[in-house]
Amino acid sequence: LSYRWLLNEFPVFIALDKRRFVSQTNGNLYIANVEASDKGNYSCFVSSPSITKSVFSKFIPLIPQSDRAKVYPADIKVKFQDTYALLGQNVTLECFALGK
C-alpha cells in the first residue's frame, strides 16, 4: 500500500517537508509545530499498485488553536512490536516523540 494525504480537494496533495511526514507503515500524517496555514480538511489517499485500486478517507478537519497557554506533556511511546526481517532485505523502523 502507498499512503498520501490531500488538503481540501483532489489533487492538492500535502508536500512532505521537515514539518510533515506520512508513515508508510500505518498511513498516519504527522505534523510537527502546527501553523495557521495547516488549517483545512484532510483526506488520506491509499493506493495499491498490485491491484490497481485507490480509496479516499472521509475528510478530517484540522483547526489550529492559537491558545499558547496550553502546554501538553510529551507523548513518548515505549511499547514497540517485535520486528522481523529477512537477511539481505530492507527494514524501516519509525519512532515518534510528540510534545513540547
Backbone as ProteinMPNN parsed JSONL, in Angstrom:
{"seq_chain_A": "LSYRWLLNEFPVFIALDKRRFVSQTNGNLYIANVEASDKGNYSCFVSSPSITKSVFSKFIPLIPQSDRAKVYPADIKVKFQDTYALLGQNVTLECFALGK", "coords_chain_A": {"N_chain_A": [[0.832, -1.19, 0.0], [0.347, 2.293, -0.585], [0.542, 5.464, 0.896], [-0.88, 8.703, 0.856], [-1.624, 12.109, 1.597], [-4.222, 14.49, 1.189], [-5.162, 17.932, 0.931], [-7.999, 19.681, 1.46], [-9.026, 19.424, -1.278], [-9.038, 17.229, -4.138], [-6.609, 17.428, -6.67], [-4.804, 18.231, -4.528], [-2.188, 17.436, -2.992], [-0.457, 16.873, 0.09], [2.613, 18.409, 0.578], [5.559, 16.868, 1.467], [7.844, 17.694, 4.005], [10.221, 19.18, 6.281], [8.485, 19.517, 8.388], [6.26, 17.923, 7.935], [5.244, 14.548, 7.668], [4.511, 11.395, 6.283], [3.671, 8.305, 7.418], [4.597, 5.313, 5.98], [4.077, 2.935, 7.025], [1.755, 2.88, 8.658], [0.121, 4.823, 7.588], [-0.382, 7.221, 8.877], [-0.478, 10.782, 9.205], [1.913, 13.032, 10.182], [2.438, 16.084, 11.763], [4.725, 18.412, 12.644], [4.955, 21.06, 14.892], [2.482, 22.744, 14.384], [1.074, 25.086, 12.142], [-0.785, 28.096, 11.334], [-1.396, 27.963, 8.647], [-1.847, 25.299, 8.226], [-4.452, 24.749, 8.578], [-7.477, 23.201, 7.583], [-9.211, 20.699, 5.599], [-8.483, 17.363, 5.717], [-7.685, 14.422, 3.866], [-7.021, 10.979, 3.568], [-5.306, 9.234, 1.082], [-5.185, 6.168, -0.258], [-3.412, 3.78, -2.036], [-3.032, 0.828, -4.007], [-0.692, -0.644, -5.817], [-0.523, -3.265, -6.699], [-3.107, -4.239, -7.09], [-4.168, -2.257, -8.522], [-5.95, -0.273, -7.386], [-7.506, 2.459, -5.682], [-8.372, 4.368, -2.771], [-10.163, 6.897, -0.922], [-10.169, 8.486, 2.271], [-12.728, 9.723, 4.536], [-13.093, 13.28, 4.873], [-11.117, 14.978, 7.269], [-11.323, 17.482, 9.571], [-8.935, 19.997, 10.435], [-8.227, 22.294, 12.837], [-6.212, 24.676, 13.774], [-5.264, 25.811, 17.0], [-4.899, 28.914, 18.623], [-4.208, 29.328, 21.202], [-1.652, 29.715, 23.183], [-1.141, 29.227, 25.805], [-1.714, 26.692, 26.631], [0.05, 23.857, 27.407], [1.205, 20.788, 26.491], [2.129, 17.655, 27.834], [4.977, 15.691, 26.815], [4.418, 13.031, 24.54], [5.427, 10.045, 24.818], [6.026, 6.994, 23.466], [6.749, 3.827, 24.467], [6.343, 1.188, 23.993], [7.051, -1.224, 21.8], [6.53, -3.236, 18.916], [7.751, -6.539, 18.159], [10.08, -6.79, 15.557], [10.705, -8.352, 12.523], [12.991, -9.312, 10.004], [14.096, -10.414, 6.82], [17.341, -11.661, 6.106], [19.446, -9.57, 4.228], [17.398, -8.037, 3.228], [15.555, -4.891, 3.163], [14.585, -2.863, 5.957], [12.269, -0.797, 7.706], [12.192, 1.307, 10.43], [10.258, 3.164, 12.689], [10.063, 5.901, 14.89], [8.457, 8.093, 17.054], [8.316, 11.082, 18.912], [6.221, 13.198, 20.608], [5.207, 16.52, 21.438], [5.945, 19.398, 23.568]], "CA_chain_A": [[0.0, 0.0, 0.0], [1.017, 3.588, -0.594], [-0.309, 6.454, 1.56], [-0.668, 10.129, 0.604], [-2.687, 12.936, 2.179], [-4.555, 15.681, 0.423], [-5.702, 19.04, 1.714], [-9.204, 20.361, 0.978], [-9.611, 18.891, -2.514], [-8.17, 16.476, -5.037], [-5.421, 16.666, -6.329], [-3.864, 19.03, -3.743], [-1.529, 16.551, -2.037], [0.433, 17.504, 1.069], [4.043, 18.322, 0.264], [6.32, 16.427, 2.627], [8.988, 18.551, 4.271], [10.747, 18.958, 7.632], [7.381, 19.55, 9.352], [5.206, 16.946, 7.613], [5.728, 13.216, 7.341], [3.476, 10.371, 6.178], [4.185, 6.968, 7.7], [4.205, 4.301, 5.01], [3.741, 1.744, 7.807], [0.355, 2.913, 9.105], [-0.621, 5.852, 6.873], [-0.598, 8.427, 9.669], [0.161, 12.043, 8.836], [2.484, 13.695, 11.348], [2.793, 17.483, 11.525], [5.459, 18.986, 13.764], [4.81, 22.51, 15.019], [1.343, 23.15, 13.551], [0.98, 26.507, 11.81], [-2.122, 28.52, 10.903], [-1.587, 27.536, 7.255], [-2.21, 23.879, 8.214], [-5.901, 24.646, 8.721], [-8.152, 22.672, 6.407], [-9.808, 19.371, 5.65], [-7.504, 16.388, 5.261], [-8.175, 13.104, 3.474], [-5.958, 10.032, 3.264], [-5.441, 8.576, -0.206], [-4.463, 4.902, -0.183], [-3.424, 3.069, -3.315], [-2.36, -0.465, -4.063], [-0.262, -0.894, -7.19], [-0.689, -4.668, -7.089], [-4.478, -4.47, -7.58], [-4.531, -1.013, -9.213], [-7.135, 0.326, -6.783], [-7.227, 3.538, -4.744], [-9.526, 4.829, -1.998], [-10.005, 8.107, -0.123], [-10.881, 8.501, 3.542], [-13.556, 10.912, 4.733], [-12.284, 14.445, 5.234], [-10.921, 15.21, 8.698], [-10.969, 18.89, 9.723], [-7.891, 20.409, 11.37], [-8.377, 23.705, 13.184], [-5.151, 25.047, 14.721], [-5.655, 26.672, 18.109], [-3.897, 29.947, 18.866], [-4.001, 29.438, 22.644], [-0.292, 29.264, 23.508], [-1.054, 28.955, 27.234], [-1.818, 25.254, 26.857], [1.26, 23.096, 27.151], [0.912, 19.373, 26.653], [3.334, 16.864, 28.106], [5.449, 14.857, 25.71], [3.768, 11.735, 24.378], [6.508, 9.129, 24.471], [5.543, 5.62, 23.427], [7.908, 2.953, 24.629], [5.975, -0.187, 23.692], [7.291, -1.495, 20.403], [6.314, -4.605, 18.483], [8.929, -7.213, 17.623], [10.209, -6.613, 14.115], [11.499, -9.396, 11.891], [13.376, -9.01, 8.628], [14.927, -11.416, 6.17], [18.697, -11.209, 5.84], [19.625, -9.008, 2.902], [16.251, -7.211, 2.869], [15.467, -3.603, 3.835], [13.582, -2.732, 7.011], [12.061, 0.581, 8.12], [11.758, 1.455, 11.817], [9.825, 4.531, 12.924], [9.876, 6.28, 16.284], [7.999, 9.479, 17.12], [8.091, 11.689, 20.226], [5.4, 14.364, 20.357], [5.026, 17.416, 22.576], [6.907, 20.498, 23.705]], "C_chain_A": [[0.871, 1.245, 0.0], [0.05, 4.621, -0.027], [0.113, 7.862, 1.164], [-1.827, 10.863, 1.248], [-2.949, 14.123, 1.276], [-5.244, 16.69, 1.325], [-6.809, 19.732, 0.929], [-9.817, 19.787, -0.304], [-8.573, 18.121, -3.317], [-7.801, 17.37, -6.207], [-4.393, 17.472, -5.532], [-3.26, 18.138, -2.644], [-0.587, 17.332, -1.139], [1.875, 17.311, 0.614], [4.78, 17.924, 1.542], [7.555, 17.293, 2.766], [9.479, 18.26, 5.685], [9.649, 18.941, 8.687], [6.361, 18.441, 9.14], [5.791, 15.634, 7.118], [4.55, 12.259, 7.287], [4.139, 9.019, 6.402], [3.685, 6.002, 6.636], [3.922, 2.965, 5.697], [2.26, 1.729, 8.165], [-0.482, 3.991, 8.425], [-0.854, 7.132, 7.642], [0.148, 9.621, 9.092], [0.639, 12.692, 10.125], [2.88, 15.106, 10.956], [3.488, 17.992, 12.778], [5.26, 20.491, 13.751], [3.73, 23.041, 14.077], [1.312, 24.663, 13.372], [-0.439, 26.825, 11.347], [-2.419, 28.042, 9.485], [-1.948, 26.052, 7.132], [-3.713, 23.67, 8.346], [-6.516, 24.103, 7.431], [-8.74, 21.303, 6.659], [-8.872, 18.383, 4.969], [-8.172, 15.067, 4.923], [-6.973, 12.234, 3.127], [-6.285, 9.321, 1.959], [-4.56, 7.332, -0.164], [-4.556, 4.203, -1.528], [-2.632, 1.778, -3.198], [-1.975, -0.746, -5.508], [-0.529, -2.335, -7.642], [-2.098, -4.978, -7.6], [-5.03, -3.249, -8.308], [-5.85, -0.424, -8.705], [-6.698, 1.389, -5.785], [-8.513, 3.92, -4.024], [-9.143, 6.088, -1.225], [-10.726, 7.912, 1.202], [-11.858, 9.681, 3.548], [-12.64, 12.062, 5.119], [-12.284, 14.638, 6.746], [-10.518, 16.675, 8.859], [-9.844, 19.094, 10.748], [-8.039, 21.904, 11.581], [-7.302, 24.05, 14.212], [-5.667, 26.022, 15.772], [-4.538, 27.668, 18.385], [-3.571, 30.11, 20.345], [-2.639, 28.85, 23.015], [-0.144, 28.927, 24.992], [-1.111, 27.452, 27.521], [-0.512, 24.583, 26.466], [0.943, 21.641, 27.454], [2.194, 18.624, 26.949], [3.72, 16.039, 26.884], [4.723, 13.524, 25.721], [4.835, 10.766, 23.884], [5.988, 7.708, 24.575], [6.743, 4.693, 23.468], [7.582, 1.487, 24.363], [6.109, -0.402, 22.187], [7.015, -2.964, 20.108], [7.638, -5.206, 18.041], [8.934, -7.05, 16.107], [11.145, -7.677, 13.566], [11.805, -8.98, 10.46], [14.231, -10.144, 8.094], [16.314, -10.835, 5.927], [18.799, -10.713, 4.404], [18.479, -8.131, 2.44], [16.291, -5.89, 3.638], [14.4, -3.651, 4.919], [13.49, -1.259, 7.383], [11.532, 0.585, 9.545], [11.393, 2.912, 12.026], [9.63, 4.763, 14.418], [9.511, 7.758, 16.317], [7.852, 9.903, 18.575], [7.362, 12.995, 19.962], [5.316, 15.214, 21.616], [6.062, 18.521, 22.57], [7.464, 20.474, 25.092]], "O_chain_A": [[1.986, 1.244, 0.52], [-1.118, 4.66, -0.412], [1.301, 8.183, 1.138], [-2.903, 10.291, 1.425], [-2.034, 14.687, 0.677], [-5.83, 16.337, 2.348], [-6.569, 20.297, -0.138], [-11.041, 19.68, -0.389], [-7.371, 18.347, -3.178], [-8.695, 18.052, -6.709], [-3.203, 17.397, -5.84], [-3.759, 18.096, -1.519], [0.006, 18.327, -1.555], [2.302, 16.197, 0.306], [4.635, 18.575, 2.576], [8.232, 17.595, 1.783], [9.182, 17.198, 6.231], [9.856, 18.406, 9.777], [5.665, 18.058, 10.081], [6.693, 15.602, 6.281], [3.679, 12.304, 8.155], [5.051, 8.634, 5.671], [2.479, 5.889, 6.417], [3.57, 1.984, 5.041], [1.583, 0.713, 8.005], [-1.687, 4.067, 8.665], [-1.471, 8.056, 7.111], [1.252, 9.491, 8.563], [-0.144, 12.882, 11.055], [3.564, 15.316, 9.954], [2.897, 17.999, 13.857], [5.385, 21.126, 12.704], [4.035, 23.71, 13.089], [1.498, 25.42, 14.325], [-1.202, 25.922, 11.006], [-3.569, 27.749, 9.158], [-2.317, 25.596, 6.05], [-4.196, 22.543, 8.238], [-6.125, 24.494, 6.331], [-8.762, 20.814, 7.788], [-8.516, 18.543, 3.802], [-9.105, 14.64, 5.601], [-6.03, 12.687, 2.478], [-7.41, 8.861, 1.758], [-3.339, 7.43, -0.048], [-5.642, 4.052, -2.089], [-1.699, 1.66, -2.404], [-2.837, -1.051, -6.333], [-0.736, -2.588, -8.829], [-2.276, -5.865, -8.435], [-6.207, -3.206, -8.667], [-6.748, -0.118, -9.488], [-5.667, 1.255, -5.126], [-9.605, 3.813, -4.583], [-7.975, 6.319, -0.915], [-11.765, 7.255, 1.259], [-11.813, 10.534, 2.662], [-11.541, 11.846, 5.63], [-13.309, 14.484, 7.41], [-9.479, 17.081, 8.34], [-9.815, 18.442, 11.792], [-7.985, 22.686, 10.632], [-7.461, 23.749, 15.395], [-6.419, 26.945, 15.46], [-3.362, 27.304, 18.38], [-2.741, 30.945, 20.705], [-2.494, 27.634, 23.145], [0.888, 28.39, 25.394], [-0.606, 26.997, 28.547], [-0.033, 24.724, 25.34], [0.47, 21.308, 28.541], [3.239, 18.929, 26.374], [2.885, 15.734, 26.032], [4.45, 12.959, 26.781], [5.11, 10.68, 22.687], [5.56, 7.27, 25.643], [7.634, 4.762, 22.621], [8.456, 0.63, 24.494], [5.359, 0.177, 21.401], [7.241, -3.83, 20.954], [8.54, -4.49, 17.605], [7.892, -7.163, 15.461], [12.244, -7.877, 14.083], [10.973, -8.369, 9.79], [14.997, -10.759, 8.835], [16.45, -9.661, 5.585], [18.301, -11.354, 3.479], [18.563, -7.532, 1.368], [16.984, -5.782, 4.65], [13.426, -4.396, 4.807], [14.495, -0.548, 7.38], [10.528, -0.065, 9.836], [12.124, 3.805, 11.595], [9.091, 3.908, 15.12], [10.174, 8.58, 15.685], [7.315, 9.148, 19.386], [7.832, 13.817, 19.175], [5.35, 14.689, 22.73], [6.934, 18.583, 21.703], [8.297, 21.312, 25.437]]}, "name": "protein", "num_of_chains": 1, "seq": "LSYRWLLNEFPVFIALDKRRFVSQTNGNLYIANVEASDKGNYSCFVSSPSITKSVFSKFIPLIPQSDRAKVYPADIKVKFQDTYALLGQNVTLECFALGK"}
